Amino acid sequence: MSAERLHMGWFRHADQLLNLIRPPTPVGTVVRDYFRNFPRLGAQDRHAITDLACDLARQPWLLRHIDQHLPDAADGDRSFAGFLLQHPDRAADALNRWSRADALRPILEVPLPAPPTGPPTDVLAFHGLPTWWAADLARSGLEDVAAISAFAGAMRTRAPLDLRVNQNRMDRASVLTRLQSAAPNAAPAPWAPTAIRCPSGFNVEGHPLYTDGIVEIQDEGSQLIIQCMDDLENVSSIIDACAGGGGKTLAMAARWPDASLQAWEVNDRRFGDIRQRAARAGASITCRMWPDREPSDSDRADLVLVDAPCSGSGTLRRSISAIMDEREVRRLQGVQLEVLRRASRWVRPAGTLMYATCSVLHRENEAVAARFLEQDPSFELTPVVLGRSAKGDESTLVREGFLRLWPHLHGTDGFFAARFRRRSGR
């Protein structure tokens, strides 16, 4: 957002929108409902206003600083002060265009608060993250304050726009060439060989590469979950047991185009636009409700993916305010184990079962995987291997055989994946 393109009217709307962003309501819902009342605002205006409000909502420490030093803020002042503090190089030009510039100049001279140096609970609280996360993060490998601080800061940044290349249609290098005129800063993402990272705000949905099904919007971390299964050959049948909108389903359809692929959900609404996306990508996917019967031998699949319902704690860069409380997450653990247990029945002998979440919490990840193995000895853990990693170094991606992705280490959302194999003859 350049200073030349800055419209002063955006900040009044940003303030109003900021006041409406409250957990656990998804930000997307708040934004959609707000702009219904302002149909004359163009797409560029809506996008800029949303960015202004969300960039400040991601930084609760900055919002506290503004409220402390700007107690008599008029409409628009909070968002404008937030913009100036986050972009001090643009302050001189922007202040000259603000009617209350004299009221805002003093806050620019106040030093910004420094993050605490410990303990981890204080660091999490500073960034507006639940302090009870600290124990889970420690069990997942983030034990020292420096790591917690890097993680918390990264969770409060704006997520990039990642694309997945449908390599059945076009290779990544050719896609990048075609993107250059519209997104000159687009580049190969560092880990997944199918991923391209674009500047946040690029309108890919209006680009022919998207409308022709050559690229899909998908975080690189989500793509790496599919790469955990990349070594599987002779896959003729796949079940995506919690398909949702179909991002991973479509990625599997691209990896194994000749396989029979079923997408399951508990009700049809959860599928979103998966059918339209599949048609655009030229993928053959059968959508169905979860079966209420035991499978026969012929029903079982070579590969079953369980992208389980979870807290979504790893996607906070995108959802901002959707932070579940501890009691709800504890309830979800039972749901996750039950879904994994039910889906496992549909894996053929010697077949693969994948368990994945977009959570950073140990209790939803390693703990659920361990409990599943305790309860079902017919499965064994297969260590995750990323054979085609673009960097070739898996040391920070895989921990104790599990895929573990972090925003501050990998630039992705927070993801987890465990891979199981059904023992032959079971």
C-alpha positions as CSV (number, residue, x, y, z in Angstrom):
1,M,0.0,0.0,0.0
2,S,1.9,3.1,-1.2
3,A,1.6,6.5,0.3
4,E,0.3,7.9,-3.0
5,R,-2.6,5.4,-3.0
6,L,-3.5,6.1,0.7
7,H,-7.1,7.3,1.1
8,M,-7.9,9.0,4.4
9,G,-11.4,7.7,4.3
10,W,-10.2,4.1,4.7
11,F,-9.2,4.7,8.3
12,R,-12.6,5.5,9.6
13,H,-13.9,2.2,8.2
14,A,-10.8,0.4,9.5
15,D,-11.6,1.7,13.0
16,Q,-15.2,0.5,12.8
17,L,-14.1,-2.9,11.4
18,L,-11.4,-3.2,14.1
19,N,-14.1,-2.8,16.8
20,L,-16.1,-5.7,15.4
21,I,-13.2,-8.2,15.3
22,R,-13.7,-10.4,18.3
23,P,-13.1,-14.1,19.0
24,P,-14.4,-16.6,18.2
25,T,-16.2,-15.1,15.2
26,P,-14.1,-15.6,12.0
27,V,-12.7,-12.4,10.6
28,G,-14.0,-13.3,7.1
29,T,-17.6,-13.3,8.5
30,V,-17.1,-9.9,10.2
31,V,-15.6,-8.4,7.0
32,R,-18.4,-9.8,4.8
33,D,-21.2,-8.5,7.1
34,Y,-19.6,-5.1,7.5
35,F,-19.2,-4.4,3.8
36,R,-22.7,-5.3,3.1
37,N,-23.6,-2.0,4.6
38,F,-21.3,-0.1,2.2
39,P,-22.0,-1.5,-1.3
40,R,-20.4,1.6,-3.0
41,L,-16.9,0.7,-1.7
42,G,-14.9,-0.8,-4.5
43,A,-12.9,-4.0,-4.3
44,Q,-9.6,-2.1,-3.9
45,D,-11.1,0.0,-1.0
46,R,-12.5,-3.1,0.8
47,H,-9.2,-4.9,0.5
48,A,-7.2,-1.9,1.8
49,I,-9.6,-1.3,4.7
50,T,-9.5,-5.0,5.7
51,D,-5.7,-5.0,5.6
52,L,-5.5,-1.9,7.8
53,A,-7.8,-3.3,10.4
54,C,-6.3,-6.9,10.4
55,D,-2.7,-5.7,10.5
56,L,-3.5,-3.8,13.7
57,A,-5.7,-6.6,15.1
58,R,-2.7,-9.0,14.7
59,Q,-0.6,-6.8,17.0
60,P,-2.5,-6.6,20.3
61,W,0.5,-5.1,22.0
62,L,0.5,-2.2,19.5
63,L,-3.2,-1.7,20.0
64,R,-2.7,-1.5,23.7
65,H,0.1,1.0,23.2
66,I,-2.2,3.2,21.0
67,D,-5.1,3.1,23.4
68,Q,-2.7,4.1,26.3
69,H,-1.2,7.1,24.5
70,L,-4.2,8.1,22.4
71,P,-7.1,8.0,24.9
72,D,-9.2,10.6,23.2
73,A,-9.0,9.1,19.7
74,A,-11.5,10.3,17.2
75,D,-13.0,8.1,14.5
76,G,-10.2,6.8,12.3
77,D,-7.3,7.9,14.7
78,R,-6.5,4.4,16.0
79,S,-6.1,2.8,12.6
80,F,-4.2,5.8,11.3
81,A,-1.8,5.8,14.3
82,G,-1.3,2.0,13.8
83,F,-0.5,2.6,10.1
84,L,2.1,5.3,11.0
85,L,3.7,3.2,13.7
86,Q,4.0,0.2,11.4
87,H,5.2,2.3,8.5
88,P,7.3,5.2,10.0
89,D,8.9,5.9,6.6
90,R,5.5,7.1,5.3
91,A,4.5,9.2,8.3
92,A,5.6,12.6,7.0
93,D,3.6,12.5,3.8
94,A,0.5,10.8,5.4
95,L,0.3,13.2,8.4
96,N,0.1,16.2,6.2
97,R,-3.2,14.8,4.9
98,W,-4.7,14.0,8.2
99,S,-7.1,16.6,9.8
100,R,-6.0,15.6,13.4
101,A,-2.3,15.4,12.7
102,D,-1.3,17.5,15.7
103,A,-3.1,15.0,18.1
104,L,-1.2,12.1,16.6
105,R,2.3,13.5,16.4
106,P,3.1,12.9,20.1
107,I,2.5,9.2,19.9
108,L,5.1,8.9,17.2
109,E,7.7,10.1,19.7
110,V,6.9,7.4,22.4
111,P,9.1,4.4,22.3
112,L,7.3,1.2,21.3
113,P,7.1,-1.5,24.0
114,A,9.7,-4.3,23.8
115,P,8.5,-7.9,23.9
116,P,9.2,-9.5,27.3
117,T,12.3,-11.7,27.7
118,G,10.5,-14.4,29.6
119,P,8.9,-16.5,30.9
120,P,7.1,-18.1,27.8
121,T,3.7,-17.4,29.3
122,D,4.5,-13.7,29.4
123,V,5.7,-13.8,25.7
124,L,2.5,-15.4,24.6
125,A,0.4,-13.0,26.6
126,F,2.2,-10.0,25.0
127,H,1.2,-11.3,21.6
128,G,-2.3,-12.0,22.6
129,L,-1.9,-15.8,22.5
130,P,-3.2,-18.2,25.2
131,T,-0.7,-18.8,27.9
132,W,-1.8,-22.4,28.3
133,W,-0.2,-23.0,24.9
134,A,3.2,-22.9,26.5
135,A,3.2,-26.4,27.8
136,D,2.1,-27.8,24.4
137,L,4.7,-25.8,22.6
138,A,7.4,-27.1,24.9
139,R,6.4,-30.7,24.3
140,S,6.5,-30.0,20.5
141,G,10.1,-28.7,20.6
142,L,9.7,-24.9,21.4
143,E,11.2,-24.9,24.8
144,D,13.3,-21.7,25.2
145,V,12.1,-18.2,25.3
146,A,13.8,-17.2,22.1
147,A,12.0,-19.9,20.1
148,I,8.7,-18.9,21.7
149,S,9.2,-15.3,20.9
150,A,10.1,-16.0,17.3
151,F,7.0,-18.2,17.0
152,A,4.6,-15.8,18.6
153,G,5.9,-12.9,16.5
154,A,5.5,-14.9,13.3
155,M,2.0,-16.0,14.2
156,R,1.0,-12.3,14.3
157,T,2.3,-11.4,10.9
158,R,0.3,-11.4,7.7
159,A,0.4,-14.8,5.8
160,P,1.8,-14.8,2.3
161,L,-0.3,-16.0,-0.7
162,D,0.9,-19.5,-1.7
163,L,-0.2,-21.3,-4.9
164,R,-0.1,-24.9,-5.8
165,V,0.8,-25.7,-9.4
166,N,-1.3,-28.4,-11.0
167,Q,1.7,-30.2,-12.7
168,N,-0.7,-32.3,-14.8
169,R,-1.4,-29.0,-16.6
170,M,1.9,-27.0,-16.5
171,D,5.3,-27.1,-14.7
172,R,6.2,-24.6,-12.1
173,A,8.8,-22.7,-14.2
174,S,6.2,-22.1,-16.9
175,V,3.7,-20.9,-14.4
176,L,6.2,-18.4,-12.9
177,T,6.9,-17.1,-16.4
178,R,3.2,-16.5,-17.0
179,L,2.8,-14.8,-13.6
180,Q,5.6,-12.3,-14.1
181,S,3.6,-9.5,-15.6
182,A,0.8,-9.7,-13.0
183,A,2.9,-10.7,-10.0
184,P,6.6,-9.8,-10.7
185,N,7.6,-10.8,-7.1
186,A,6.2,-14.3,-7.4
187,A,8.9,-16.9,-6.7
188,P,9.3,-20.6,-6.0
189,A,8.4,-21.4,-2.4
190,P,11.4,-22.9,-0.5
191,W,10.1,-26.3,0.4
192,A,7.3,-27.9,-1.7
193,P,8.2,-28.4,-5.4
194,T,4.6,-27.5,-6.4
195,A,4.5,-24.3,-4.5
196,I,4.8,-20.6,-5.6
197,R,4.8,-17.7,-3.2
198,C,3.1,-14.5,-4.3
199,P,2.8,-11.1,-2.6
200,S,-0.1,-10.8,-0.3
201,G,-3.0,-9.1,-2.0
202,F,-2.3,-10.4,-5.5
203,N,-5.7,-11.2,-7.1
204,V,-4.9,-14.6,-8.4
205,E,-8.6,-15.5,-8.7
206,G,-8.9,-13.1,-11.7
207,H,-5.9,-14.6,-13.5
208,P,-6.3,-17.2,-16.3
209,L,-3.9,-19.6,-14.5
210,Y,-6.5,-19.8,-11.8
211,T,-9.7,-19.9,-13.9
212,D,-8.1,-22.6,-16.1
213,G,-7.3,-24.8,-13.1
214,I,-3.6,-24.6,-13.5
215,V,-3.0,-23.1,-10.0
216,E,-4.9,-23.3,-6.8
217,I,-4.6,-21.2,-3.6
218,Q,-3.0,-23.5,-1.0
219,D,-0.5,-22.8,1.8
220,E,2.9,-24.5,1.2
221,G,2.6,-26.4,4.4
222,S,-0.7,-28.0,3.3
223,Q,1.1,-29.0,0.1
224,L,3.9,-30.6,2.1
225,I,1.4,-32.9,3.8
226,I,0.6,-34.4,0.4
227,Q,4.3,-34.6,-0.3
228,C,4.7,-36.8,2.8
229,M,3.0,-39.5,0.6
230,D,4.8,-38.7,-2.6
231,D,6.7,-42.0,-2.6
232,L,3.6,-44.1,-2.7
233,E,3.2,-45.8,-6.1
234,N,0.4,-48.0,-7.5
235,V,-2.2,-46.0,-5.6
236,S,-5.5,-46.9,-7.2
237,S,-8.0,-45.8,-4.5
238,I,-8.0,-42.8,-2.1
239,I,-10.3,-41.6,0.5
240,D,-10.1,-38.0,1.9
241,A,-12.2,-38.5,5.0
242,C,-12.5,-34.9,6.1
243,A,-12.3,-33.2,2.7
244,G,-13.8,-29.8,3.4
245,G,-13.3,-27.4,0.5
246,G,-11.0,-29.9,-1.1
247,G,-7.5,-28.3,-1.1
248,K,-5.7,-31.5,-0.2
249,T,-8.2,-33.6,-2.2
250,L,-7.3,-31.7,-5.4
251,A,-3.6,-32.0,-4.6
252,M,-4.0,-35.8,-4.3
253,A,-6.0,-35.9,-7.6
254,A,-3.0,-34.1,-9.3
255,R,-0.5,-36.5,-7.7
256,W,-2.4,-39.7,-8.6
257,P,-4.6,-38.7,-11.5
258,D,-5.6,-42.3,-12.3
259,A,-6.8,-43.2,-8.8
260,S,-10.4,-43.5,-7.7
261,L,-10.8,-40.6,-5.3
262,Q,-13.6,-40.1,-2.8
263,A,-14.1,-37.0,-0.7
264,W,-16.1,-37.5,2.5
265,E,-17.8,-35.1,4.8
266,V,-20.5,-35.2,7.5
267,N,-22.8,-32.9,5.5
268,D,-22.9,-31.5,2.1
269,R,-22.4,-27.9,3.2
270,R,-18.9,-28.7,4.3
271,F,-17.8,-29.4,0.8
272,G,-17.9,-25.7,-0.1
273,D,-17.0,-25.2,-3.8
274,I,-15.0,-28.5,-4.1
275,R,-17.1,-29.6,-7.1
276,Q,-16.4,-26.4,-9.0
277,R,-12.7,-26.5,-8.2
278,A,-12.5,-30.1,-9.3
279,A,-14.2,-29.3,-12.6
280,R,-11.8,-26.4,-13.2
281,A,-8.8,-28.6,-12.5
282,G,-10.1,-31.5,-14.6
283,A,-10.1,-33.8,-11.5
284,S,-12.5,-36.7,-11.0
285,I,-13.7,-36.7,-7.4
286,T,-16.7,-38.4,-5.9
287,C,-18.3,-36.5,-3.0
288,R,-20.2,-38.5,-0.5
289,M,-21.3,-38.5,3.2
290,W,-19.5,-40.6,5.8
291,P,-20.8,-44.1,5.5
292,D,-22.6,-45.6,8.5
293,R,-21.5,-49.2,7.9
294,E,-18.4,-51.3,8.1
295,P,-16.4,-51.6,4.9
296,S,-16.1,-54.7,2.9
297,D,-12.6,-55.8,1.6
298,S,-13.4,-54.2,-1.8
299,D,-14.3,-50.9,-0.1
300,R,-10.9,-50.4,1.5
301,A,-8.5,-47.9,0.0
302,D,-4.8,-47.8,-0.6
303,L,-4.6,-44.3,1.0
304,V,-6.8,-42.7,3.5
305,L,-6.2,-39.1,4.6
306,V,-7.7,-37.7,7.9
307,D,-7.3,-33.9,7.9
308,A,-9.0,-33.8,11.3
309,P,-11.2,-31.1,12.8
310,C,-8.9,-29.1,15.0
311,S,-8.3,-25.9,16.8
312,G,-6.9,-24.2,13.7
313,S,-4.2,-22.7,16.0
314,G,-1.6,-23.0,13.2
315,T,-3.6,-20.8,10.9
316,L,-3.9,-17.8,13.2
317,R,-2.1,-15.6,10.7
318,R,-5.2,-15.9,8.5
319,S,-8.0,-16.2,11.1
320,I,-6.6,-13.7,13.6
321,S,-9.3,-13.9,16.2
322,A,-10.4,-17.6,16.0
323,I,-8.6,-18.8,19.2
324,M,-10.3,-21.8,20.9
325,D,-10.4,-22.0,24.6
326,E,-8.7,-25.0,26.3
327,R,-11.9,-26.7,27.2
328,E,-13.0,-26.8,23.6
329,V,-9.6,-28.1,22.4
330,R,-9.8,-30.8,25.1
331,R,-13.2,-31.9,23.7
332,L,-11.7,-32.0,20.1
333,Q,-9.1,-34.5,21.2
334,G,-11.8,-37.1,21.6
335,V,-13.3,-36.1,18.2
336,Q,-10.0,-36.4,16.5
337,L,-9.3,-39.9,17.9
338,E,-12.7,-41.1,17.0
339,V,-12.5,-39.8,13.4
340,L,-9.1,-41.4,13.0
341,R,-10.3,-44.7,14.4
342,R,-13.4,-44.8,12.2
343,A,-11.4,-43.8,9.1
344,S,-8.7,-46.4,9.8
345,R,-11.2,-49.2,9.1
346,W,-11.2,-48.2,5.5
347,V,-7.5,-48.7,4.9
348,R,-6.6,-52.0,3.2
349,P,-3.8,-54.2,4.5
350,A,-0.4,-52.7,3.8
351,G,-2.2,-49.4,3.0
352,T,-1.4,-45.9,4.3
353,L,-3.3,-43.8,6.8
354,M,-2.4,-40.1,7.1
355,Y,-3.4,-38.0,10.1
356,A,-3.0,-34.2,9.7
357,T,-4.0,-31.0,11.5
358,C,-3.4,-27.3,11.1
359,S,-2.7,-27.1,14.8
360,V,0.5,-26.3,16.7
361,L,-0.7,-28.0,19.9
362,H,0.9,-31.3,21.1
363,R,-2.4,-32.5,22.5
364,E,-4.0,-32.5,19.1
365,N,-1.0,-33.9,17.3
366,E,1.6,-36.3,18.7
367,A,-0.7,-37.1,21.7
368,V,-3.6,-38.2,19.4
369,A,-1.2,-40.2,17.2
370,A,0.3,-42.1,20.2
371,R,-3.2,-42.8,21.6
372,F,-4.3,-44.2,18.3
373,L,-1.4,-46.6,18.1
374,E,-2.0,-47.7,21.6
375,Q,-5.6,-48.6,20.8
376,D,-5.0,-50.2,17.4
377,P,-2.0,-52.5,17.1
378,S,-2.9,-53.3,13.5
379,F,-1.2,-50.0,12.5
380,E,2.4,-48.9,12.8
381,L,4.0,-45.5,12.5
382,T,5.9,-44.9,9.3
383,P,8.4,-42.0,9.6
384,V,7.6,-39.1,7.3
385,V,10.1,-38.6,4.4
386,L,10.0,-35.7,2.0
387,G,12.0,-37.0,-0.9
388,R,11.5,-34.1,-3.3
389,S,12.0,-31.2,-0.9
390,A,13.2,-28.2,-3.0
391,K,15.9,-27.5,-0.4
392,G,16.7,-31.1,0.3
393,D,17.2,-30.5,4.0
394,E,14.4,-32.1,6.1
395,S,16.1,-31.6,9.5
396,T,13.8,-28.8,10.5
397,L,10.7,-30.2,8.8
398,V,10.5,-33.6,10.4
399,R,10.7,-34.3,14.1
400,E,10.6,-37.8,15.6
401,G,9.1,-39.1,12.4
402,F,6.3,-36.5,12.3
403,L,6.0,-33.6,9.9
404,R,6.1,-30.4,12.0
405,L,5.8,-27.0,10.3
406,W,6.1,-23.6,12.0
407,P,5.6,-20.1,10.7
408,H,8.8,-18.8,12.1
409,L,11.0,-21.6,10.8
410,H,9.3,-22.5,7.5
411,G,7.2,-19.5,6.5
412,T,4.1,-21.8,6.4
413,D,1.1,-22.1,8.6
414,G,1.5,-24.4,11.5
415,F,0.9,-28.0,10.4
416,F,1.3,-31.5,11.7
417,A,1.2,-34.9,9.9
418,A,1.7,-38.5,11.0
419,R,1.9,-41.4,8.6
420,F,0.7,-44.9,9.5
421,R,0.8,-48.2,7.7
422,R,-1.7,-51.0,8.2
423,R,0.1,-54.2,8.9
424,S,-0.3,-56.9,6.2
425,G,-2.9,-59.5,7.0
426,R,-4.8,-57.3,9.4
